[in-house]
Structures are given as structure tokens and as C-alpha cells.
Amino acid sequence: MSSSPVASRCDQSPAWGLLQAHFQSAGRRFDLRQAFAADAGRYAAWTLTAPEVFADLSKNRIDADTMALLLQLARDCGLEGKRDAMLAGEPINLTEGRAVLHSALRAPAGKGFLFSDEVQASLSSMLAFAESVRDTSKSGITDVVHIGIGGSDLGPAMVVRALQAYTQHGLKLHFVSNVDGHDLAPVLRDLKPATTLFVIASKTFTTQETLANALAAKAWFVAAGGSDIARHFVATSSNTAAAGAFGITTTFGFWDWVGGRYSLWSVIGLPIAIAIGAENFRALLAGAHAMDQHFARTPLERNLPVQLGLLDIWYRNFHGFSSRSVAPYHQGLGRLPAYLQQLEMESNGKGVDLEGQTLPYATSPVVWGEAGTNGQHAYFQMLHQGTDVIPVEFIAVKTPNHGEHVQGEMKALLLDQHRKLLANCLAQSQALMQGKSFEEALQESAPTASKELDAATVARHRSFPGNRPSTTLVLDRLTPSSLGALIALYEQRVFVSGALWGINSFDQWGVELGKALCGQLLPRLSSGDTTGLDGSTAGLLKHLLA
Ligand code: F6P
């Protein structure tokens, strides 16, 4: 344990300078191939088990010395104290004066967790409503249109897609988020008011996109002969008054200590509960809670969110890697990269510390990705041979669940496809690490090479630098519980890097300026008035109106 006072920022920790020296002396030259050749126990040493998630960190540019210093950094920065403060409900979101208690939403009943009574009451009423909708013979509902954006969309949309295998036949979920009417219009084309339920999801109930879509949906409902708006429109919001003013009589409320991007565990998860049912929703919460417990109790050395968060600091602040790619090898996790973009970039895309001082180091990387294997045929070229090193996070699922309708020969074929999927996942992390030397490339025949290029030139095009880092996370199956654990792992990992950077991971002032300017520009799109605008904005506005 360090005896020095807690550093509010990582660069104020004694370990920061030690890490800089370590990077210069060893870290920047670290070679994964040599590390594996030198240590037969590397895989065993760098694999970790957390609830529902197995992690292989061995293909990262780290060794015991690096991790020891990163752990010292974490301790110097009082990571455990900061974690405990969050979990204890201290108002760590300073700029908004709020606690950050999404973990309380997934805690089991009756265990003395904060706000347990309120949370359980809210959960029970939301789940009871979800079950009543799922009872389609009584509810008459065949389609649920969920209208929300950002944290009020990405989590529910991602989870419902991921847990498709758990959804009910005859009840379709649709997600509309964009203010662009091309999102809403096609969804409504084939729906009927009598069999449609709209869920208007907005924590603030002031979000332009959501209110615009809700208004248009209401207009469609009435024009298409719908009656009983009170039965066909419900809201999930912490602003029940605004939802009421909109004409919604049933609102499932929640609290300001639930951040938008951390809200899928709250009533914002209503479409998830409608899609997968109460029991599965509770399993999603239980998986996340198990990960919370791991985060709260496991020593930092074996604590997966902590290890991943420290790796993020190592790559971002010492190696200078500016992005991280996420490659889930499961089609159901196709929206996970988009979800993680908000989670990580809205949380940690900050430029000042808690005291408002400009940071002298980088924070959130760009997070991006696509489900494998599709990404391989799009941007993996750059990951393998491009000039930037981009750590990749592979997510593999051991056992598939293609659905009960998949039987006989098709079942065997899809199982074979699953083996192909896993082989691709392993091959990509192997290729990134291994690379291909100039000599190896030279030995290969190059049938497509132009006669004008000599063999050495062609070999240079065909060689790979290798030593490109990756992490592989493995789930046994994609279930509500394992998905809950995976999402909570990411949430807590984002907390770890944010805590060390000394930033407020729980506000998002960076989205406000654009909103305000949009409000000022909107009337000009009707009037055409460009007075006082900069040249580009004025020119574009005229061009759009011409
Ligand atoms: O984009 C900013 C933001 O405030 C997100 O943080 C939030 O998830 C989203 O807008 C939607 O907000 P609301 O749920 O209040 O409509």
C-alpha cells in the first residue's frame, strides 16, 4: 500500500513518473511474440475470471512490472475509496450535485442496499406492466414502439437485439431515436393503432428528438383512427409532470441519481422487460449485480474492471493509442459498439479535472467497432497494416443459441458456422499479434503481383508488423445474466479510467452547446435569415433552402 496522500489526478501520483520511465525503458519496445516465447505461463498469468466473463489479457503489451506500477497508480489515486464513495451514494457527480447509483438498481431486495424499497417498488410495477403487455390475448398489443435517444435508446435497443432468442413471438419491439422522420415513418407504415403501444422514454422529457417523434406518433395514432391515447402511450421519465403535460397519464418514474447512459436497469428498461419478460429482466439485473460485487470486493490484482481500466490508461496515456475497437463475434451484439460509444465517450470525453483545471493528458479514446466477422471485410485491413496501433477487444460466445426453430441439418450447419465464427475470432487476434515478417512474405508466391514490381516490393506490401494488442472476453452463452455482467463490466471499467483521470465521468456538458445553437438556427430554417452567422453556416443554410 502506498503511504503518500491520495492524488486526485493520475499525473499527481508518484507512480505516474515511474510509469513514464518504465515506458521509455521497456514499455515502448515490448514485443508480444517475445513475451510469449519467454514465458510459457503468460496465458495463465494474464487470464482472469469474473462473474460470467472470462478474460484473456495476455495479448496486451503488459508485463508484471507494468501492472505493478499501474496498480500503484490506482492506489495512489485512491481508486478503492472513489469506488466505495460511488457505491455508497456520495454525490460524486459534482457538477450536477448528484449521486451515481445505477448499481443500486440491480441490487437484490432486502440486502440493505441504498434506496432498496423505492427501487424494488419501481421494478415491480414496471415488470407487472411489462407482463400485462406480454399477455397479448388480453392486451391486444402486437407492436411496441419505443421512442427515446442516447441513454434512453441505446441500452434498451442493444439488449433487446442481443437477447432476441428470449423474446416472445407475436410481439415486436421497434426503436425510434433520430429526429429524422425517416426513422419513425417506416416503422409506423405497417402498424395499427389498436395493436400498438408507444413508450416515450426520456429522463428529462425535454429532449427535442424524442418529443418531436412522440408528437408525430400521436398525430399518426389519431389520424389512423386510434382512440384511448392513455392506454396506448406510456412514458418512462424522471419528469412525470412534463410527461403529463404531453398528455400521458401512465409514467414510470425514476431518480436523478440514475444517469441517462446508465439507465437501462431502471424503468428505461421497460422495452427490455416487455421483450424478454420479468424473470429474464431480473436475471439481467442479477448478472450485473454479480459483476458489481466482483468490482466492489475483489482485490485489484484480480479485479477485471480494474485491470481493463488500467490497461486503458496504459494505452491512452503512455503508448498514446487514441482509439479502441470492439469486435463482438456474435451478431446479437451488433449494437454493443454504439452503446459503448455513448457509455465511454460521453462519460470520459472530458478535458478538465474535478477542479475545472485543463488536463495535461489525454482522456477517452475513440471507441468503435462492428460485429465480427463483418468488420474483417471492412476495416480490419487498417487494424493489421495501418499506421496506427489500435487495441482490439474481441468478444466471443462459446455456445450459440440459434433458436428452437433451428433443427436437423440446418442445426448442424449453423453449429459448423459457429466454429467458423470462433476460428475467425481467434485468427484475428493471432494475426494482429503474430504479424508476418518481410522474409515470410518473400517466401510466399504472389500470383497477383504485377510483373513491374520486384518480389521484395511485393513482400513489403504483404508483410504485417504484428505486435498489435488485443483482449478477448469470453461468455459461455449470451444470456440475460451474462449480458448484464458484461455491460456492468464496461460501466465499472469506464469508472476506473475516469477516476484515475480525475474527471467527472457522469456529466455531459459537451452536448449542450450544439443543442442551444440548434434552437437558435431552427427558426432561421423557416425565415432564411442569415444575419450575424459565420460565412460557412450562412452559406450552407442558404444552400439548403435554395
Ligand atoms: O445526449 C445527451 C443526453 O443528455 C444523454 O446523456 C441522454 O442519454 C440523452 O441525451 C437523452 O436524454 P433524455 O433521456 O433526457 O431524453
Boltz pocket constraint, residues with backbone or C-beta under 6 A from the ligand:
constraints:
  - pocket:
      binder: B
      contacts: [[A, 149], [A, 150], [A, 151], [A, 152], [A, 201], [A, 202], [A, 203], [A, 204], [A, 205], [A, 206], [A, 207], [A, 210], [A, 260], [A, 261], [A, 346], [A, 508], [A, 511]]
      max_distance: 6.0
